[in-house]
Amino acid sequence: MCNLYTQAKSVDEVAKIFRDLQVPIAFPEGAPNLAPRDIAITDPAPIVRSAAGVQEMVVRRWSWPGPGGRPVYNFRSDGRQFPSGRCLIVADGFYEFTAPADPRQKRKDRWLFTAAADGVLGGTTGLLGIAGLVRTQPDVEEAFTMLTAEPGPDVAPYHARQVCVLPPDCWQRWLDPQVPASELLTPLPAGSLLVRPAVRS
């Protein structure tokens, strides 16, 4: 399950990518300062959602408290349609972890997945759009989670689940709750994502 992702583009770069896709976005709370960084559970991060037919970017907390207080940062999409609360999480890559190749190491190996330039995601200059869900929770107000599904061929060797990465031509459709989720939350074809070892700081 994805518990860390990276975001490197400025708000101007992200806005231009959306404009080029004919999906202009508004900033009802002001344009956020998107400093390049890795984003961990409970961090505030930018999402795009639809409000009264307008696509808007806001900053919200990643994860809400679930039963027993454990954070809900991933949410299974299987068989669900999500008639409300859809959002798009903008990222430059996401991480998955595997058991270390060297059994003497205690820390897991970390892998970074990014968009392949020649794949179905390549037209967005490396920006990923991850399907998400935003909810209002008493303890944290609004917060978002990432949707997951069966992994595509690029992720399957590393993890049994995968966050739902959407091709750019599906971004606006995902934000329309009238479009069935089952039409959009499908595995990416092989070669859509690049993977490389991620050096820990």
Residue pairs with C-beta under 8 A, 6 or more apart in sequence:
1 73
1 74
1 148
1 159
1 161
2 73
2 74
2 94
2 95
2 96
2 146
2 148
2 163
3 40
3 41
3 73
3 74
3 95
4 38
4 39
4 40
4 41
4 94
4 95
5 38
5 39
5 89
5 91
5 93
5 94
5 95
5 130
6 36
6 37
6 38
6 39
6 91
6 92
6 93
6 94
6 95
6 112
7 34
7 36
7 37
7 39
7 45
7 46
7 90
7 91
7 92
8 36
8 92
9 17
9 34
9 36
9 90
9 92
9 126
9 127
10 34
11 27
11 31
11 32
11 33
11 34
11 46
11 57
13 125
13 127
14 25
14 34
14 46
14 57
14 90
14 127
15 24
15 25
15 31
15 57
17 124
17 125
17 127
18 24
18 25
18 48
18 55
18 171
21 124
21 168
21 169
21 171
21 172
22 172
23 55
23 171
23 172
24 55
25 48
25 55
25 56
25 57
26 54
26 55
26 56
26 57
27 56
27 57
28 51
28 56
28 58
29 58
29 59
31 57
32 46
32 57
32 59
34 46
38 95
39 45
39 62
39 91
40 62
41 62
41 63
41 71
41 73
42 61
42 62
42 63
42 71
43 61
43 62
44 59
44 60
44 61
44 62
45 59
45 60
45 61
45 62
45 89
45 144
46 57
46 58
46 59
46 89
46 90
47 57
47 58
47 59
47 60
47 87
47 88
47 89
47 90
47 132
47 134
47 144
48 55
48 56
48 57
48 87
48 88
48 90
48 171
48 175
49 55
49 56
49 58
49 86
49 87
49 88
49 134
49 175
50 56
50 86
50 175
50 176
55 172
55 175
58 142
60 134
60 142
60 143
60 144
61 140
61 141
61 142
61 143
61 144
62 73
62 143
62 144
62 145
62 146
63 71
63 72
63 73
63 143
63 144
63 145
64 71
64 72
64 135
64 137
64 139
64 140
64 143
64 145
65 71
65 72
65 137
65 139
65 140
66 72
72 145
73 145
73 146
74 145
74 146
74 147
74 148
74 161
74 163
75 133
75 145
75 146
75 147
75 148
76 147
76 148
76 149
77 131
77 147
77 148
77 149
77 164
77 181
77 185
78 149
78 150
80 181
81 180
81 181
81 182
82 133
82 147
82 177
82 181
83 177
84 177
85 133
85 134
85 135
86 131
86 132
86 133
86 134
86 174
86 175
86 177
87 132
87 133
87 134
87 144
87 175
88 129
88 130
88 131
88 132
88 166
88 171
88 174
88 175
89 129
89 130
89 131
89 132
89 144
89 146
90 127
90 128
90 129
90 130
91 127
91 128
91 130
92 114
92 126
92 127
92 128
93 112
93 113
93 114
93 128
94 112
94 113
94 128
94 130
94 163
95 110
95 111
95 112
95 113
95 198
96 110
96 111
96 113
96 155
96 158
96 159
97 108
97 109
97 110
97 111
98 108
98 109
98 111
98 158
98 159
99 108
99 109
100 106
100 107
100 108
100 109
101 109
107 200
109 197
110 197
110 198
110 200
111 158
111 195
111 196
111 197
111 198
112 195
112 196
112 197
112 198
113 154
113 155
113 193
113 194
113 195
114 126
114 128
114 193
114 194
114 196
115 121
115 122
115 124
115 126
115 127
115 128
115 192
115 193
115 194
116 122
116 191
116 192
116 193
116 194
117 126
118 191
119 188
119 189
119 191
119 192
119 193
120 167
120 188
120 189
120 192
121 128
121 165
121 167
121 168
121 188
121 192
121 193
123 168
124 168
127 168
128 165
129 165
129 166
129 168
129 170
129 171
129 174
130 146
130 147
130 163
130 164
130 165
130 166
131 146
131 147
131 163
131 164
131 165
131 166
131 174
131 184
131 185
132 144
132 145
132 146
132 147
133 144
133 145
133 147
134 142
134 143
134 144
135 142
135 143
135 144
135 145
136 142
137 143
146 163
146 164
147 163
147 164
147 185
148 161
148 162
148 163
148 164
149 161
149 162
149 164
149 185
149 186
149 187
150 161
150 162
150 187
151 158
151 159
151 160
151 161
151 162
151 187
152 162
152 187
152 188
152 189
152 190
152 192
152 193
153 187
153 189
153 190
154 188
154 190
154 191
154 192
154 193
154 195
155 162
155 193
155 195
156 162
158 195
162 187
164 185
165 188
165 192
165 193
166 174
166 184
167 188
170 184
173 179
173 183
173 184
174 181
174 184
